[in-house]
Amino acid sequence: MNSEKLYFSISEIADSFGVSTSLIRYWETEFSFLKPHKNSKGDRRFTKQNIEQLQLIYHLVKERGFTLEGAKNELKENKKRVQSLNSLSTKLNTIKSGLEELSKKL
């Protein structure tokens, strides 16, 4: 995603996570802390903070296999630990991509 943008559309978000827009809307109803801005037409505009929140939800539900209730409990009880693990996972994936690109150039 373009890091200079302030807001992202729901379709951009869904594409980046490889999920449907309806799943993003559903997560918005299930996780009270996820509140994207809405313009005058009611279109959702996601901030970088919203994207970080979605990354946490995605990590717990899609990558670790939590139920929605389990993910809510995990976030409530272990918010800092989950954020650290998600941040570490993101950094490791970035390093992996960089190493793969370097390997292709060699």
Contacts in CASP RR format, 6 or more apart in sequence:
PFRMAT RR
TARGET T0000
AUTHOR 0000-0000-0000
METHOD contacts of the structure
MODEL  1
MNSEKLYFSISEIADSFGVSTSLIRYWETEFSFLKPHKNSKGDRRFTKQN
IEQLQLIYHLVKERGFTLEGAKNELKENKKRVQSLNSLSTKLNTIKSGLE
ELSKKL
1 8 0 8 1.000
1 12 0 8 1.000
1 16 0 8 1.000
1 51 0 8 1.000
6 47 0 8 1.000
6 48 0 8 1.000
7 37 0 8 1.000
7 45 0 8 1.000
7 46 0 8 1.000
7 47 0 8 1.000
8 45 0 8 1.000
8 46 0 8 1.000
8 47 0 8 1.000
8 51 0 8 1.000
9 43 0 8 1.000
9 44 0 8 1.000
9 45 0 8 1.000
9 46 0 8 1.000
10 21 0 8 1.000
10 24 0 8 1.000
10 25 0 8 1.000
10 36 0 8 1.000
10 43 0 8 1.000
10 44 0 8 1.000
10 46 0 8 1.000
11 21 0 8 1.000
12 46 0 8 1.000
13 21 0 8 1.000
13 24 0 8 1.000
13 46 0 8 1.000
13 50 0 8 1.000
13 51 0 8 1.000
13 54 0 8 1.000
14 20 0 8 1.000
14 21 0 8 1.000
14 23 0 8 1.000
14 24 0 8 1.000
16 51 0 8 1.000
17 24 0 8 1.000
17 54 0 8 1.000
17 58 0 8 1.000
19 58 0 8 1.000
19 62 0 8 1.000
24 54 0 8 1.000
25 44 0 8 1.000
27 34 0 8 1.000
27 54 0 8 1.000
27 57 0 8 1.000
28 34 0 8 1.000
28 35 0 8 1.000
28 36 0 8 1.000
28 44 0 8 1.000
30 68 0 8 1.000
30 72 0 8 1.000
31 53 0 8 1.000
31 57 0 8 1.000
31 72 0 8 1.000
31 75 0 8 1.000
33 53 0 8 1.000
34 50 0 8 1.000
34 53 0 8 1.000
34 54 0 8 1.000
34 57 0 8 1.000
35 50 0 8 1.000
36 44 0 8 1.000
36 45 0 8 1.000
36 46 0 8 1.000
36 47 0 8 1.000
36 50 0 8 1.000
37 44 0 8 1.000
37 45 0 8 1.000
37 46 0 8 1.000
37 47 0 8 1.000
38 44 0 8 1.000
38 45 0 8 1.000
39 45 0 8 1.000
46 54 0 8 1.000
55 86 0 8 1.000
55 90 0 8 1.000
56 75 0 8 1.000
56 82 0 8 1.000
56 83 0 8 1.000
56 86 0 8 1.000
57 71 0 8 1.000
59 82 0 8 1.000
59 85 0 8 1.000
59 86 0 8 1.000
59 89 0 8 1.000
60 66 0 8 1.000
60 70 0 8 1.000
60 71 0 8 1.000
60 74 0 8 1.000
60 75 0 8 1.000
60 82 0 8 1.000
61 67 0 8 1.000
61 68 0 8 1.000
61 71 0 8 1.000
66 74 0 8 1.000
74 82 0 8 1.000
75 82 0 8 1.000
END
